[in-house]
Amino acid sequence: MQTITNGLQTVLDAITGAAAEYPMLGIWYTTVIRFVLPVFALLILLTVIRSLLTVPHIPETWAYISLPNGERVPLTHWENLIGRAKNNDVILSYPSISRTHAAINRNDKGEWTLYDLDSTGGTTVNGYTVDGDAILEEGDVVSFGGVETVFLPLTVSEKRSQRQLRAEETRPVSPWGLLVLLTMFQVFTAIQLIVSMGEKATVNIPLVFLGLTATMWIYCLTFRAMRRVGFEMELIAFFLCTLGLSVTASTNPDDLLKIFLTMLGGLFGFMILCFILRNLENAQKIRWVMAAGAIGMLAITLVAGTGAYGAKLWLKLGPISIQPSEIAKICYIFAGAATLDRLFKKRNLTLFIVLTGMCGGCLALMNDFGTALIFFVTFLVIAFMRSGDWATLALICSGCGIGGMMLLKLKAHVAARFAVWGHAWEHASDSGFQQVRTMSASASGGLIGVGAGNGWLKGVFAADTDLVYGMLCEEFGFIIAFLAILCIITLAVFSVRACRAGRSSFYTIAACAASSMMVVQTCLNVFGAVDLLPLTGVTFPFVSNGGSAMLSAWGLLAFLKATDTRQNASFAVKLPSRKQIKQEDEIDNYTDYTEDYNDYMEDDYEED
């Protein structure tokens, strides 16, 4: 490590020495690189975005329901509603079948369970009435309201054909060229920061950016060796982290190493969470722990937290300061999405409403209303996906609207922010100070920016957190700043598209909740900074300076990664082992040989 540090120090001294001796060299470098970086960003992100939004999501078939007319209806999810209504996964248009008649669920082990949903005509398996639930086996005769069907699993040949088709049709873009471009973007950004900071530049700048580059290469090479494909989400995250590290280096260079280490921790947590999501049965079991964790962290912060301007946001653990509300986001989504055992039974939202109310109450008492709003929007998404009950949601929104109006009367500082909303220029010297400076800096950056480290907005309070969009516009230009927003939107759109072919409702609910949380958070940060919304103090995912926010962003990304339905793309989904594939191929070849032999014998017999 010391050898690497010494080598980087030598490089740093050479760059700063050359810039000091030949000032025009630094000026020319900044001038050229301001045009080069947007080109690199466009090449990287447009390719990634195109790959994410154009590659089809082919549903996986897990079993079939054979109808009386001989038609085979595929089961494309692990939880399948069966009934007469159009909102069911399997629609059976028979008068004796209820609108929502039954459900067929699959677990991680490949075992199937049939649930009767209090249907009028009843459900039987092999002539036995289903009272609650029943295990399904290959070839079982299932009667829905007197309509007899047969449960049929996939054959080995069908599994292999499906796997091959999905691998061909859903092939993501190759990451290697993009990694080269992103590496060049990181190197040029690091040099620009060193040039702009001059003698104030420390060895942490080349050290951190080298570490970031090495991390993303090791990550992609490791998982590619494990037969994984599709690294677009991670490349988006690494790109945004590059911008975030640049912003931190420009405003608080002493925090640079800490933020990088936090990013590594976030990446490690991302992988751990993905591996946890591989076994949904075990994930289900810890939902109560997650719910208790979300409430516990917020409650402890409320009691023992520290902060500023009346808000208790941080916990001090010796030299370490954390913001528990950011970690609570992950726990909240985990607890809200883990509903598989109740999804097709009574759709009771009581417990989830209680969880949301306790979390929201703690955040309100902490005066963290920006995060409370994010939790509320996420609640609406999860609640609707769990129940589809518009009436309940409308009632909840009405109650929260009344509560928000009362809040404006009771909380003076909140009312003051709303009073400034849309009138920042009229309060340029007091309550609108931050937004006015942010808008001025954004305009001064133009399309290509003034160069990383050369902006003046970094001197304004919260420039690298609440106002980070202004810093992106000023130092990197509107093109890159807009691409950063487009990255978050792309992740959200991709997750919604992927959910249509999602394996399990757990993945679907969690991904939609996480993407909505990231989008709302980005909107509040960006629109608040430019006075399109009141300033709320929330962060820009992956970009804003903050260790807890970085951990939270990577954790939310894990939920999106888990719902990637492309073949071999999500390591949250187990791959069949090479041994298993070989065995399936041998069985399939034997079946083909047997069929050919039987056909030959039949033909020979007919000739005789």
C-alpha positions in Angstrom: 0.0 0.0 0.0 2.8 2.4 0.9 4.4 1.7 -2.5 1.2 2.6 -4.3 0.8 5.7 -2.2 4.4 6.8 -2.9 3.9 6.2 -6.7 0.7 8.2 -6.7 2.4 11.0 -4.8 5.1 11.1 -7.4 2.5 11.4 -10.2 0.7 14.1 -8.2 3.8 16.1 -7.7 4.6 15.8 -11.4 1.1 17.1 -12.4 1.0 19.9 -9.9 4.6 20.9 -10.7 3.9 21.0 -14.5 0.8 23.0 -13.9 2.6 25.5 -11.7 5.5 25.9 -14.1 3.4 26.1 -17.2 0.0 27.7 -16.2 -1.3 27.6 -19.8 -0.9 23.8 -19.8 -3.6 23.6 -17.0 -5.8 26.1 -18.8 -5.6 24.2 -22.1 -6.2 20.9 -20.3 -9.4 22.2 -18.6 -10.6 23.7 -21.9 -10.3 20.5 -23.8 -11.5 18.2 -21.0 -14.7 20.2 -20.6 -15.7 19.0 -24.1 -14.3 15.5 -23.8 -16.1 14.5 -20.6 -19.6 15.1 -21.9 -18.8 13.1 -25.0 -17.6 10.2 -22.8 -20.7 10.5 -20.6 -23.0 10.4 -23.6 -21.3 7.4 -25.1 -21.4 5.5 -21.8 -24.9 6.3 -20.6 -26.8 6.3 -23.9 -25.4 2.8 -24.6 -26.3 1.6 -21.1 -29.7 3.2 -21.2 -30.5 1.8 -24.6 -29.5 -1.7 -23.4 -31.7 -1.4 -20.3 -34.8 0.0 -22.1 -34.7 -2.0 -25.4 -33.8 -5.5 -24.3 -37.0 -7.5 -24.0 -38.1 -9.1 -20.8 -39.3 -12.6 -21.8 -41.4 -14.2 -19.0 -40.2 -17.5 -17.6 -42.6 -20.4 -17.8 -42.6 -22.6 -14.6 -45.5 -25.0 -15.2 -48.7 -25.4 -17.2 -52.4 -25.7 -16.5 -54.0 -28.0 -19.1 -57.6 -26.9 -19.8 -60.5 -29.3 -20.8 -60.0 -28.2 -24.5 -56.4 -29.3 -24.5 -54.9 -25.8 -24.3 -51.9 -25.4 -22.0 -51.8 -22.1 -20.1 -48.3 -21.2 -18.8 -47.7 -20.2 -15.2 -45.2 -17.3 -15.6 -44.9 -16.3 -12.0 -44.3 -17.8 -8.6 -47.6 -16.5 -7.4 -50.5 -16.9 -9.9 -54.1 -15.8 -9.4 -56.7 -17.9 -11.2 -60.2 -16.7 -11.9 -62.7 -15.3 -14.3 -61.7 -11.6 -13.9 -59.3 -10.0 -16.4 -56.8 -9.0 -13.6 -55.9 -12.7 -13.0 -52.7 -14.3 -14.2 -54.7 -17.3 -15.5 -58.2 -16.3 -16.9 -60.7 -19.1 -17.0 -63.9 -17.8 -18.7 -66.4 -20.3 -17.2 -69.6 -19.2 -15.3 -68.9 -21.6 -12.4 -65.5 -20.0 -11.7 -65.3 -17.0 -9.3 -63.9 -13.7 -10.3 -60.8 -14.5 -8.1 -61.1 -18.2 -7.6 -57.7 -19.6 -6.4 -53.9 -19.1 -6.4 -51.0 -21.4 -7.2 -47.7 -20.5 -5.5 -44.2 -21.8 -6.1 -41.3 -21.7 -3.5 -37.6 -21.7 -4.0 -37.4 -25.5 -3.8 -39.7 -25.8 -6.8 -42.7 -27.0 -4.7 -46.2 -25.8 -5.6 -49.1 -25.0 -3.3 -52.7 -24.4 -4.3 -54.9 -21.9 -2.4 -58.6 -21.6 -2.5 -59.7 -18.0 -2.1 -63.1 -18.6 -0.6 -64.5 -19.4 -4.1 -68.2 -20.0 -4.6 -67.7 -23.2 -6.6 -64.9 -24.6 -4.6 -61.6 -26.2 -5.6 -60.6 -29.9 -5.5 -57.3 -31.8 -6.1 -57.8 -35.3 -7.4 -61.3 -35.2 -6.1 -60.5 -34.0 -2.6 -61.8 -30.6 -1.5 -59.2 -27.9 -0.9 -59.7 -26.5 2.6 -57.2 -23.6 2.7 -54.3 -25.0 0.8 -53.0 -28.2 -0.8 -49.7 -29.4 -2.2 -49.6 -29.9 -6.0 -47.8 -32.7 -7.7 -47.1 -33.5 -11.4 -50.2 -34.7 -13.2 -52.7 -33.7 -10.4 -56.2 -33.1 -11.6 -57.4 -29.8 -10.3 -61.1 -28.8 -10.5 -62.0 -25.0 -10.3 -65.7 -24.8 -9.8 -66.2 -28.1 -11.6 -63.9 -27.2 -14.5 -61.2 -29.9 -14.5 -57.7 -29.0 -15.4 -54.3 -30.9 -15.1 -51.2 -29.5 -13.5 -48.2 -30.1 -15.7 -44.6 -29.2 -15.0 -42.0 -28.3 -17.6 -40.1 -31.1 -19.3 -36.3 -31.1 -19.3 -36.3 -30.3 -23.0 -38.6 -27.3 -22.4 -36.4 -26.0 -19.6 -33.3 -26.2 -21.9 -35.1 -24.6 -24.8 -36.4 -21.8 -22.7 -33.0 -21.2 -21.2 -31.4 -21.0 -24.6 -34.1 -18.7 -26.0 -33.9 -16.3 -23.1 -30.1 -16.2 -23.4 -30.3 -15.3 -27.1 -33.2 -12.8 -26.9 -32.3 -11.0 -23.7 -28.5 -10.6 -24.3 -27.3 -7.3 -22.6 -24.6 -5.0 -24.0 -21.0 -6.1 -23.4 -19.5 -4.2 -20.4 -15.9 -4.1 -21.5 -15.9 -1.2 -23.9 -18.1 0.8 -21.4 -15.6 0.0 -18.6 -12.8 1.4 -20.7 -14.7 4.6 -21.4 -15.7 5.0 -17.8 -12.1 4.4 -16.7 -11.0 7.2 -19.0 -13.7 9.4 -17.6 -12.5 8.8 -14.1 -8.8 9.3 -15.0 -9.5 12.6 -16.8 -11.7 13.8 -13.9 -9.0 13.0 -11.3 -6.4 14.9 -13.3 -8.8 17.9 -13.7 -9.3 18.0 -9.9 -5.6 17.9 -9.3 -5.0 20.7 -11.9 -7.8 22.9 -10.4 -6.7 22.4 -6.8 -3.0 22.9 -7.5 -0.9 22.7 -4.4 -4.0 22.0 -2.2 -4.4 18.6 -4.0 -3.6 15.6 -1.9 -2.7 12.1 -2.7 -6.2 11.0 -1.7 -7.5 12.1 -5.1 -5.5 9.8 -7.3 -5.7 7.1 -4.6 -9.5 7.1 -4.4 -10.1 7.3 -8.1 -7.7 4.5 -8.8 -9.5 2.5 -6.1 -12.8 3.2 -7.7 -11.5 2.1 -11.1 -10.0 -1.1 -9.7 -13.2 -1.9 -7.8 -15.5 -1.7 -10.8 -13.1 -3.8 -12.9 -12.7 -6.5 -10.2 -16.5 -6.6 -9.7 -17.3 -7.1 -13.4 -14.5 -9.6 -14.0 -15.5 -11.6 -10.9 -19.1 -12.0 -11.7 -18.5 -12.5 -15.4 -16.3 -15.4 -14.4 -19.4 -16.7 -12.5 -21.4 -16.7 -15.8 -23.2 -13.5 -15.0 -24.1 -10.9 -17.6 -25.8 -7.5 -17.6 -23.8 -4.9 -15.6 -25.7 -1.8 -16.7 -27.2 -1.0 -13.3 -23.8 -1.3 -11.6 -22.1 0.9 -14.3 -24.8 3.6 -13.8 -24.0 3.4 -10.0 -20.2 3.6 -10.6 -20.7 6.6 -12.9 -22.8 8.4 -10.4 -20.3 7.5 -7.7 -17.6 9.1 -9.9 -19.5 12.4 -9.9 -20.1 12.1 -6.2 -16.4 11.6 -5.4 -15.6 14.5 -7.6 -18.1 16.8 -5.8 -16.6 15.6 -2.4 -13.1 16.3 -3.6 -14.1 19.8 -4.7 -15.9 20.8 -1.5 -14.5 18.6 1.3 -11.3 16.9 0.2 -10.8 15.6 3.8 -13.9 13.5 3.4 -12.9 11.9 0.2 -11.3 8.7 1.6 -14.2 8.2 4.0 -16.8 8.4 1.2 -14.8 6.0 -0.9 -14.7 3.5 1.9 -18.4 3.9 2.5 -19.0 3.3 -1.2 -17.0 0.0 -0.8 -19.2 -0.8 2.2 -22.3 0.0 0.1 -21.2 -2.3 -2.7 -20.5 -5.1 -0.3 -23.9 -4.6 1.3 -25.5 -4.6 -2.2 -24.0 -8.0 -2.9 -25.0 -9.4 0.6 -28.6 -8.2 0.1 -28.8 -9.7 -3.3 -27.6 -13.1 -2.0 -30.2 -12.8 0.8 -32.9 -12.3 -1.8 -31.9 -15.5 -3.6 -33.8 -17.4 -0.9 -37.2 -15.8 -0.5 -38.3 -18.3 2.1 -35.5 -17.2 4.4 -36.1 -13.5 3.4 -39.7 -13.9 4.5 -38.6 -15.0 8.0 -36.6 -11.9 8.7 -39.3 -9.4 7.8 -40.2 -8.8 11.4 -36.6 -8.2 12.2 -36.5 -5.6 9.4 -39.6 -3.9 10.6 -38.3 -3.8 14.1 -35.0 -2.5 12.8 -36.6 0.4 10.9 -38.7 1.5 13.9 -35.8 0.9 16.4 -33.3 3.0 14.4 -35.7 5.9 14.1 -36.7 5.7 17.7 -33.1 5.7 19.0 -32.3 8.7 16.8 -35.3 10.5 18.2 -34.1 10.0 21.7 -30.3 10.2 21.4 -29.8 11.9 18.0 -28.0 15.1 17.2 -28.6 17.6 14.4 -29.1 21.2 13.4 -32.0 23.6 12.9 -34.2 21.6 15.2 -33.8 18.3 13.3 -32.4 15.2 14.9 -30.9 13.3 12.0 -27.6 11.7 13.2 -26.3 9.3 15.7 -22.8 9.8 17.1 -20.9 6.5 17.6 -17.5 7.7 18.7 -15.8 9.3 15.7 -18.5 7.9 13.4 -21.7 9.8 12.5 -24.5 7.9 10.8 -28.0 8.9 9.6 -30.3 5.9 10.6 -33.2 7.1 8.5 -31.2 6.3 5.4 -30.7 2.7 6.5 -34.3 2.5 7.7 -35.4 2.9 4.1 -34.0 -0.5 3.2 -35.5 -2.2 6.2 -38.9 -0.6 5.5 -39.0 -1.8 1.9 -37.9 -5.3 2.9 -40.7 -5.5 5.5 -43.3 -4.1 3.2 -42.5 -6.4 0.3 -42.3 -9.6 2.3 -46.0 -10.4 2.1 -46.0 -13.7 0.1 -47.8 -15.7 2.8 -50.7 -13.2 3.0 -50.8 -12.0 -0.6 -53.6 -14.1 -1.8 -55.5 -14.3 1.5 -57.1 -11.4 3.4 -55.4 -8.4 2.1 -55.2 -6.6 5.4 -53.0 -3.5 5.4 -53.4 -2.8 9.2 -49.9 -4.0 10.2 -48.2 -2.2 7.3 -50.1 1.0 8.1 -49.0 0.7 11.7 -45.4 0.3 10.6 -45.7 3.3 8.3 -47.4 5.4 11.0 -44.7 4.6 13.5 -41.9 5.4 11.1 -43.6 8.6 9.8 -44.3 9.7 13.4 -40.7 9.3 14.4 -39.5 11.2 11.3 -42.0 14.0 12.0 -40.9 14.3 15.6 -37.3 14.4 14.3 -38.4 17.3 12.0 -37.1 15.2 9.0 -40.1 15.9 6.8 -38.3 15.3 3.5 -37.6 11.7 4.4 -41.1 11.4 5.9 -42.5 12.4 2.5 -40.3 9.8 0.8 -41.6 7.1 3.2 -45.2 8.2 2.5 -44.9 7.9 -1.3 -43.2 4.5 -0.9 -46.0 3.4 1.4 -48.6 4.3 -1.3 -46.8 2.3 -3.9 -46.4 -0.8 -1.7 -50.0 -0.5 -0.3 -51.5 -0.3 -3.8 -49.5 -3.2 -5.1 -50.5 -5.3 -2.1 -54.2 -4.4 -2.1 -55.2 -2.4 -5.2 -57.7 -0.6 -2.9 -58.1 2.9 -4.3 -60.6 3.8 -1.6 -58.3 3.0 1.3 -55.4 4.9 -0.3 -57.6 8.0 -1.0 -58.7 8.0 2.6 -55.1 7.8 3.8 -54.0 10.6 1.4 -56.8 12.8 2.7 -55.8 12.2 6.3 -52.2 13.0 5.5 -53.2 16.1 3.6 -55.0 17.5 6.6 -52.0 16.6 8.8 -49.7 18.4 6.4 -51.8 21.6 6.6 -51.8 21.4 10.4 -48.0 20.9 10.2 -47.6 24.2 8.4 -49.4 25.9 11.2 -47.3 24.3 14.0 -43.8 24.2 12.4 -42.6 27.7 11.7 -39.4 26.6 9.8 -41.5 24.4 7.5 -43.9 27.2 6.8 -41.0 29.5 6.1 -39.7 27.1 3.4 -43.1 27.0 1.8 -43.4 30.8 1.9 -40.1 31.1 0.0 -41.2 28.5 -2.6 -41.4 30.1 -6.0 -40.1 33.5 -4.6 -36.4 32.7 -4.0 -35.2 35.8 -5.9 -37.3 38.0 -3.6 -35.5 36.6 -0.6 -32.0 36.3 -2.2 -30.2 37.6 0.9 -32.0 35.5 3.5 -34.3 32.5 3.2 -33.8 32.1 -0.6 -30.0 32.4 -0.4 -29.2 28.8 -1.3 -31.6 28.4 -4.2 -30.6 31.7 -5.7 -26.9 30.8 -5.6 -27.7 27.3 -7.0 -29.6 28.7 -9.9 -26.9 31.2 -10.7 -24.2 28.6 -10.5 -26.2 26.2 -12.7 -26.6 28.9 -15.4 -22.9 29.8 -15.3 -21.9 26.2 -16.0 -23.7 26.1 -19.4 -23.7 22.9 -21.3 -20.1 21.7 -20.6 -19.4 23.3 -17.2 -16.3 25.2 -15.9 -14.4 22.1 -15.0 -14.3 19.9 -11.9 -13.0 21.8 -8.9 -13.3 25.3 -10.6 -16.8 26.1 -9.4 -17.7 28.8 -6.8 -20.9 27.2 -5.4 -18.8 24.8 -3.3 -18.4 27.8 -0.9 -22.2 27.8 -0.1 -23.4 25.7 2.8 -24.7 22.2 1.8 -23.4 22.6 -1.8 -22.3 18.9 -1.8 -25.6 17.5 -0.3 -28.8 19.5 -0.7 -27.5 21.6 -3.6 -25.4 19.0 -5.4 -27.4 19.3 -8.6 -26.2 22.9 -8.9 -22.6 21.8 -8.4 -23.0 19.2 -11.2 -24.4 21.8 -13.5 -21.7 24.3 -12.7 -18.6 22.1 -12.8 -19.7 19.4 -15.3 -22.3 21.2 -17.3 -26.0 20.7 -17.9 -25.4 17.7 -20.2 -23.8 15.5 -17.6 -26.2 16.8 -14.8 -29.2 15.9 -17.0 -27.7 12.5 -17.7 -27.3 11.9 -13.9 -31.1 12.5 -13.6 -31.7 10.3 -16.6 -29.8 7.5 -14.9 -32.2 7.4 -12.0 -35.2 7.6 -14.3 -33.8 4.8 -16.4 -33.4 2.5 -13.4 -37.0 3.2 -12.4 -38.4 2.5 -15.9 -36.3 -0.6 -16.3 -37.6 -2.0 -12.9 -41.2 -1.3 -13.9 -40.7 -3.1 -17.3 -38.9 -6.0 -15.7 -41.7 -6.4 -13.1 -44.1 -7.5 -15.8 -42.1 -10.6 -16.2 -41.0 -10.8 -12.6 -40.7 -14.2 -10.9 -42.2 -13.3 -7.5 -44.4 -10.5 -6.1 -41.7 -10.0 -3.5 -39.2 -8.8 -6.2 -41.9 -6.8 -8.0 -43.1 -4.9 -4.9 -39.6 -4.3 -3.6 -38.3 -3.1 -6.9 -41.2 -0.7 -7.6 -40.9 0.6 -4.0 -37.1 1.2 -4.3 -37.3 2.8 -7.7 -40.1 5.1 -6.5 -38.0 6.1 -3.5 -35.0 6.9 -5.6 -37.1 8.9 -8.1 -38.9 10.9 -5.4 -35.7 11.5 -3.6 -34.0 12.8 -6.8 -37.0 15.0 -7.6 -37.0 16.6 -4.2 -33.3 17.2 -4.3 -33.2 18.7 -7.8 -36.4 20.6 -7.8 -35.8 21.9 -4.3 -32.3 23.2 -5.3 -33.8 25.2 -8.3 -36.9 26.5 -6.4 -39.4 24.3 -8.3 -40.2 22.7 -4.9 -39.5 23.7 -1.3 -36.0 22.8 -0.2 -36.3 19.6 1.8 -32.7 18.6 2.6 -32.8 15.2 1.0 -29.8 13.8 -1.0 -29.2 12.8 -4.6 -28.6 9.0 -4.8 -25.0 8.1 -5.2 -23.9 11.7 -5.8 -24.5 13.7 -2.6 -21.8 13.7 0.0 -22.8 11.4 2.9 -21.8 7.9 4.0 -25.3 6.8 5.1 -26.9 8.1 1.9 -24.3 6.1 -0.1 -25.1 2.9 1.8 -28.8 3.5 1.3 -28.4 4.1 -2.5 -26.5 0.8 -3.0 -29.1 -1.0 -0.8 -32.0 0.3 -2.9 -30.1 -0.8 -6.1 -30.1 -4.4 -4.8 -33.9 -4.5 -5.0 -33.8 -3.3 -8.6 -31.1 -5.8 -9.4 -33.1 -8.7 -8.0 -36.0 -8.1 -10.4 -33.8 -8.2 -13.5 -35.5 -11.0 -15.5 -32.9 -11.3 -18.2 -31.2 -14.7 -18.4 -28.2 -14.8 -16.0 -28.3 -11.1 -15.4 -29.3 -10.9 -11.7 -27.1 -12.8 -9.2 -30.0 -12.4 -6.8 -31.4 -15.4 -8.8 -29.6 -18.7 -8.6 -28.2 -20.2 -11.7 -28.4 -23.9 -12.4 -25.0 -25.5 -11.8 -23.0 -26.8 -14.7 -23.5 -30.3 -13.3 -27.3 -29.8 -13.3 -27.2 -28.5 -16.9 -25.1 -31.5 -18.0 -27.5 -33.9 -16.3 -30.5 -32.2 -18.0 -28.8 -32.5 -21.3 -28.1 -36.2 -20.8 -31.7 -36.8 -19.9 -32.9 -34.8 -22.9 -30.5 -36.7 -25.2 -31.7 -40.0 -23.8 -35.3 -39.0 -24.3 -34.7 -38.0 -27.9 -32.8 -41.3 -28.5 -35.7 -43.3 -27.0 -38.3 -41.4 -29.1 -36.3 -41.9 -32.2 -35.8 -45.6 -31.4 -39.6 -46.1 -30.8 -40.4 -44.3 -34.0 -38.0 -46.6 -35.9 -39.5 -49.8 -34.3 -43.0 -48.6 -35.2 -42.0 -47.9 -38.8 -40.2 -51.3 -39.0 -43.3 -53.1 -37.6 -45.6 -51.4 -40.1 -43.3 -52.5 -43.0 -43.4 -56.1 -41.7 
